[in-house]
Amino acid sequence: MYYIGSTNNIEQRLAKHNAGSVPSTKPYRPWKLRKTEIFDTKSEASIREMQLKSWKKRSAIERLLKS
């Protein structure tokens, strides 16, 4: 299971997911950080998040993680 999201505080967001504070990800704990990308603006981050979420095949995400 992969989770794709954006935040301005990755440590805090990961802690919330692993504490069970996010209902949609609670059943899949523990979460491990596999890859991060840094963007200059929230808009750029949102565009990239939507792009990644549009990838329907798990293999596409796995290729990204290997790069």
C-alpha positions as CSV (number, residue, x, y, z in Angstrom):
1,M,0.0,0.0,0.0
2,Y,1.3,3.4,-0.9
3,Y,0.1,6.8,0.4
4,I,0.7,9.9,-1.6
5,G,0.2,13.3,0.0
6,S,1.7,16.7,0.5
7,T,2.6,18.6,3.6
8,N,4.9,21.3,4.9
9,N,6.0,19.2,7.9
10,I,6.8,15.6,6.9
11,E,7.8,14.5,10.3
12,Q,4.5,15.6,11.9
13,R,2.4,14.2,9.1
14,L,4.1,10.8,9.3
15,A,3.7,10.8,13.1
16,K,-0.1,11.5,12.7
17,H,-0.5,8.6,10.2
18,N,1.4,6.2,12.5
19,A,-0.5,7.4,15.6
20,G,-3.8,6.4,13.8
21,S,-5.0,10.0,13.7
22,V,-5.9,9.7,10.0
23,P,-8.9,7.4,9.6
24,S,-8.2,6.5,5.9
25,T,-4.6,5.3,6.7
26,K,-5.1,3.9,10.2
27,P,-5.7,0.3,9.2
28,Y,-2.4,0.2,7.2
29,R,0.0,1.2,9.9
30,P,2.9,1.5,10.4
31,W,3.9,3.8,7.5
32,K,7.4,4.2,6.3
33,L,8.7,7.2,4.4
34,R,10.0,5.9,1.0
35,K,10.5,9.1,-1.1
36,T,10.1,12.8,-0.8
37,E,10.1,15.6,-3.3
38,I,10.5,19.3,-2.4
39,F,8.7,22.0,-4.3
40,D,8.9,25.8,-4.1
41,T,5.2,26.4,-3.9
42,K,2.1,24.6,-2.6
43,S,0.6,24.8,-6.1
44,E,3.6,22.9,-7.6
45,A,3.3,20.3,-4.9
46,S,-0.4,19.9,-5.5
47,I,0.1,19.4,-9.3
48,R,2.7,16.7,-8.7
49,E,0.4,15.0,-6.1
50,M,-2.4,14.9,-8.6
51,Q,-0.1,13.5,-11.2
52,L,1.1,10.7,-9.0
53,K,-2.4,9.9,-7.8
54,S,-3.5,9.6,-11.5
55,W,-1.1,6.7,-12.0
56,K,-3.4,3.7,-11.8
57,K,-0.7,1.0,-12.0
58,R,1.3,0.1,-8.9
59,S,4.2,-0.6,-11.1
60,A,4.5,3.0,-12.1
61,I,4.8,4.0,-8.4
62,E,7.4,1.3,-7.8
63,R,9.5,2.5,-10.8
64,L,9.4,6.0,-9.3
65,L,10.6,4.6,-5.9
66,K,13.6,2.9,-7.6
67,S,14.8,6.1,-9.2
